[in-house]
Amino acid sequence: MVTTQDELVLRGSPYRADCPTRHILDRIGDRWTVLIVGALWDGSARFSELRRRIEGVSQKMLTQTLRGLERDGIVRRTVHPEVPVRVEYTLTEAGRTLREPLRALQEWSIAHFDHVSASQEAYDHANRPSPDSTDRDK
């Protein structure tokens, strides 16, 4: 059976620029997505709580990432009609399926931290410019 290029794109080949699955990989591979999914691991959280849990994320980036995750069906945003209005975020069923793969990445990063750190240090040391070099040497 011959498969056309259009059929390959529809079935998913994220190595192709025009493949829709690449957007999904971009979303779930984003560092803020990984941290948001982790912060919502055990239930719902308000925006301010997410911001406290995820050190270093700006309000703008958290807002953009949450909107993208909501659009992609990974996070559900619930508005409670109270005064003041209370908004909570929680993982959808699809979002909850990301927990185990992301846990594996987290465990890998912890288990291999020493190796990665030593490799970075060795690389940086080997590629450090000598003290007597100047920009004109480049």
N, C-alpha and C positions, 0 to 999 in steps of 0.2 A: 504494500500500500504506500503510495506517495503522499508525503505530508507537505503542504504548502507552507510558505513563510508565515502567512496570516494565521494558519492553524497553530504553528509553533508559538507565536506571540500570545494567542489566546490561551494555550495550555500552560504557558509560563516558562520563559527562559530569561531569568533576570540578568543575564550577561548581555542581552540586547537592550540598547537604549530605549527602544519603543515598547518594551514589555511592561504591562501594568503591574506585574509583581515587583518590579524594581522599586516602585513607590512604597510598597508595603515593607520591603526590606530596609529602605531608607528610614521609614518611620520607626520600625522596631529596633533598628540599629543605632538610633540617635541616643546620645548619653542621657538627655533629659527624659526621654521615654523610658529608658531602663530604670532610672531613679524614681520616676512617677509610679510606674508599675510596682516597684518595690515598696514605695511609700503607701500604696493602696492595697498591699498584699492581704491584710487581714480585715479589710472593710472600707468604709467610706471615710472621707476627710474633707474638711472645708479648705478653701483656697489658702487662708492664712496658716492653717495647720500644715499644709503641703509645703508652703514657703519656709516654715520653720524647720521641717524635717529635711528639706533638700537644701543644704547650705550652698551658697554661691549662685543659685538660680535667681535671675532678675524677675521682677513682676511681669515684664513684657514677655520674656521667654517662657515663663510658666503659663501665661495666658495663651500664647500662640501654640504651645505644645499641647495643652489641654484641649484647645479647640480642634486641633488636628486629630488628636486621639478620639475625640467625640465624633468627628466627621467620619473617621475610619471604623467606628463601632467598637472601639477598644475600651473607652471610658464612657460612662453615663453621667450626665450632669442633671441633678435634680434640684429644682427651685422649690423651696418650702414657703408658701405665702404667709409669712409672719412679718411682724414689725419689730426690728428690721428684717428684711428678707434674708433667709438663710439658704445658701447654695452648698450642696455637697457633691462630691465626685466619688464614683465607685467604679470598679472594673466590671465590664459586661462579661457574659459567659465566654465570649471570644477572648477578652482581655485576661480572664483567669487562666486560660490555656497557655498564656505566655509565662506564667509564674515559674514553671519547672525549667523551661529552657533558659530563662534569665537567672534562675537560681544556679544552674550549672555554670553559667558564665561567671557569676559572682564567686562561686567556689573555686573555679579555675583561677581567677585572678588572685584570690587569697593564697591558694596552694602554690602558685608560681611567682608570687611577688618577689621573693628573694632572688630567683633566677633572673627575672626581668630587670630588677633594680641593679643587679651586678652587671648584666649585659649593657644597660644604659650607661653605667659608670665607666665601664671599659671602653665603650664606643666613644663617649665624650672625651675621655682621656686620650685616646688614640687620635682623635680628630681635632684636638685643641691646637690652635695656632701657637707656634713657638713665640716666646716673649720678644725676640728680636725681629719678627716679621712685621711688615707694614702692609697697608692696603695696596700699595703700588706693586707688591710682590705677586699679587693675584692675577 
